[in-house]
Amino acid sequence: MPDKHLSTQFDSQLNNVSMRVMELGGLVESQIRQAVYALSEFSVEVADQVIAAEPRVNMMEVEIDRELASIIGRRQPTAVDLRLLLAISKTTANLERVGDEAERIARMVKSIIANGMPRALPSSDLRTATELASGLLRKALDAFARLDAVAAVEILREDGQVDAEFDGFVRKLITYMMEDPRTISSSLDLLFIAKAIERIGDHAKNIAEFIIFIVKGADVRHTSVDYIESNVL
């Protein structure tokens, strides 16, 4: 009976931490949406809201890690449970970095607004990449909530689409800068925004890898999707 009681407490603590991770994920998703809206509408006010949310994201990361450390210290979890706790900590760190990227986008938007962006530049082309990256993050959070390794592998496969959009956008920006050097400053701001979006996709991919680590106990970083499907799932 005492063992069951302790197990129940441990499960409750894990559930609480997982809920906090999902809450953090929702917050950074909101930051991304606001940052993209600020770009499309040239809104300094919305960009400032994204920047203002960053301290809360940072604090949530610290609080979650503190709770994880407390669980490890008090419960002395088994190898399987320790793997879960470590993966949760790494997932939290990646979500915090997504918040960093959203803040970076917001700051670049403010720079673009302050300097004035030539109408010819393809800022609207970033929408597709943003939808792909934010969609991957949403799928990663859903897979994390369900500990779905199969869905995680799909995220790894789809990350290439975000990379392809980024590469295409960079080529287009280079063309604009070569044709009109007056666009170089604003083009560089857009390049930093595009890179931030691409990194959001990378963080979603990282979270997917941690899900596979939790479920299968395999470290699949730096391995191909085909290898994972053949040898891990």
C-alpha positions in Angstrom: 0.0 0.0 0.0 2.7 2.6 0.8 4.5 1.8 -2.5 1.2 2.4 -4.4 0.7 5.7 -2.5 4.2 6.8 -3.5 3.7 5.7 -7.1 0.4 7.7 -7.2 2.2 10.8 -5.9 4.9 10.4 -8.5 2.4 10.1 -11.3 0.6 13.1 -10.1 3.8 15.2 -10.1 4.7 14.0 -13.6 1.2 14.9 -14.8 1.6 18.4 -13.3 4.9 19.0 -14.9 3.6 17.7 -18.3 0.7 20.1 -18.0 3.1 23.0 -17.3 5.1 22.0 -20.4 1.9 22.1 -22.5 1.1 25.5 -21.0 4.5 26.7 -22.0 4.0 25.3 -25.5 0.7 27.2 -25.8 2.4 30.4 -24.7 5.2 30.2 -27.3 2.7 29.2 -30.0 0.9 32.5 -29.2 4.1 34.4 -29.5 4.7 33.0 -33.0 1.2 33.9 -34.1 1.6 37.4 -32.7 5.0 37.9 -34.3 3.8 36.9 -37.7 0.8 39.1 -37.3 3.1 42.0 -36.4 5.0 41.4 -39.6 2.0 41.2 -41.9 0.3 44.2 -40.4 3.5 46.2 -39.6 2.3 46.5 -36.0 4.8 47.8 -33.4 2.2 47.3 -30.7 1.8 43.6 -31.3 5.6 43.2 -31.7 6.0 44.8 -28.3 3.5 42.3 -26.9 5.7 39.4 -28.1 8.8 40.9 -26.6 6.9 41.5 -23.3 5.9 37.8 -23.0 9.5 36.6 -23.1 10.3 37.0 -19.4 7.3 34.8 -18.6 8.5 32.1 -21.0 11.9 32.3 -19.3 10.4 32.1 -15.8 8.3 29.1 -16.8 11.3 27.2 -18.0 13.1 27.9 -14.7 10.0 26.7 -12.7 9.6 23.5 -14.7 13.3 22.7 -14.3 13.1 23.4 -10.6 10.2 21.0 -10.2 12.0 18.3 -12.2 15.0 18.6 -10.0 12.8 18.3 -6.9 11.1 15.2 -8.3 14.5 13.6 -9.1 15.8 14.5 -5.6 12.8 13.2 -3.7 11.7 10.3 -5.7 15.0 8.8 -7.0 13.2 7.6 -10.2 14.1 4.4 -12.1 16.0 4.5 -15.3 12.8 4.7 -17.4 11.3 7.5 -15.3 14.6 9.4 -15.3 14.7 9.2 -19.1 11.2 10.8 -19.2 12.2 13.6 -16.8 15.4 14.4 -18.8 13.4 14.5 -22.0 10.9 16.8 -20.5 13.7 19.1 -19.4 15.1 19.2 -22.9 11.7 19.7 -24.4 11.2 22.7 -22.1 14.5 24.1 -23.1 13.5 23.9 -26.8 10.2 25.6 -26.2 12.1 28.4 -24.4 14.3 28.8 -27.5 11.1 28.9 -29.7 10.1 31.9 -27.5 13.5 33.4 -28.2 13.0 33.1 -31.9 9.5 34.7 -31.7 11.1 37.6 -29.8 13.8 37.9 -32.5 11.1 38.1 -35.2 9.3 40.8 -33.2 12.5 42.8 -32.9 13.3 42.5 -36.6 9.7 43.6 -37.4 10.3 46.7 -35.3 13.5 47.4 -37.2 11.8 47.0 -40.5 9.0 49.4 -39.5 11.5 51.9 -38.2 13.6 51.8 -41.4 10.8 51.4 -43.9 10.6 48.3 -46.0 10.4 48.6 -49.8 7.1 47.3 -51.1 8.8 45.0 -53.6 10.3 42.8 -51.0 8.5 39.4 -50.6 7.6 39.6 -46.9 4.3 37.8 -47.5 6.3 34.8 -48.8 7.2 34.0 -45.2 3.7 33.0 -44.4 4.0 29.5 -45.9 7.2 28.8 -44.0 5.7 30.1 -40.8 2.6 28.0 -41.1 4.7 24.9 -41.7 7.0 25.6 -38.7 4.2 26.5 -36.3 2.2 23.5 -37.6 5.2 21.3 -36.8 5.4 22.7 -33.3 1.7 22.1 -32.7 2.1 18.5 -33.9 5.1 18.1 -31.7 3.2 19.3 -28.6 0.3 17.0 -29.5 2.7 14.0 -29.9 4.3 14.9 -26.6 1.0 14.9 -24.8 0.2 11.5 -26.2 3.8 10.1 -26.3 3.2 9.1 -29.9 6.4 8.0 -31.5 4.9 7.4 -34.9 3.6 11.0 -35.0 7.0 12.1 -33.9 8.6 10.4 -36.9 6.2 12.2 -39.3 7.4 15.5 -37.8 11.0 14.6 -38.5 10.0 13.8 -42.1 8.1 17.1 -42.5 10.9 19.3 -41.2 12.5 19.2 -44.6 9.6 21.2 -46.0 10.5 24.1 -43.7 14.1 23.9 -44.7 13.1 23.9 -48.4 11.0 27.0 -47.9 13.8 28.8 -46.2 16.3 28.0 -49.0 13.9 29.2 -51.6 13.2 32.5 -49.7 16.9 33.1 -49.3 17.5 32.7 -53.1 14.7 35.2 -53.8 16.1 37.7 -51.3 19.5 37.5 -52.9 18.0 38.3 -56.3 16.3 41.4 -54.9 19.5 42.6 -53.2 21.5 42.1 -56.4 18.9 44.0 -58.5 18.5 46.9 -56.1 21.2 47.5 -53.4 18.8 49.8 -51.6 16.9 46.8 -50.4 19.9 45.2 -48.7 19.1 46.5 -45.1 15.5 45.4 -45.1 16.4 42.2 -46.9 18.8 41.3 -44.1 16.0 41.9 -41.5 13.8 39.5 -43.5 16.6 37.0 -43.7 16.9 37.0 -39.9 13.2 36.5 -39.6 13.3 33.6 -42.1 16.1 32.0 -40.2 14.2 32.3 -36.9 11.2 30.6 -38.5 13.5 27.8 -39.8 14.9 27.4 -36.3 11.4 27.0 -34.9 11.0 24.0 -37.2 14.3 22.7 -35.9 13.1 22.9 -32.3 9.9 21.1 -33.2 12.1 18.4 -34.7 14.2 18.2 -31.5 11.0 17.7 -29.4 10.0 14.9 -31.8 13.4 13.2 -31.2 12.9 13.5 -27.4 9.5 11.8 -27.7 11.1 8.9 -29.5 13.7 8.8 -26.8 11.0 8.6 -24.1 8.9 6.0 -25.8 11.6 3.8 -27.3 14.7 4.5 -25.2 16.7 5.2 -28.4 18.7 8.4 -29.0 17.8 9.1 -32.7 19.6 12.4 -33.0 21.7 12.7 -36.2 20.1 9.6 -37.7 17.9 9.4 -40.8 14.1 9.0 -40.7 14.4 5.7 -42.7 16.8 4.3 -40.1 14.4 5.2 -37.3 11.4 3.6 -39.1 13.4 0.4 -39.8 15.3 0.0 -36.6 13.6 1.9 -33.8 9.8 1.8 -34.2 
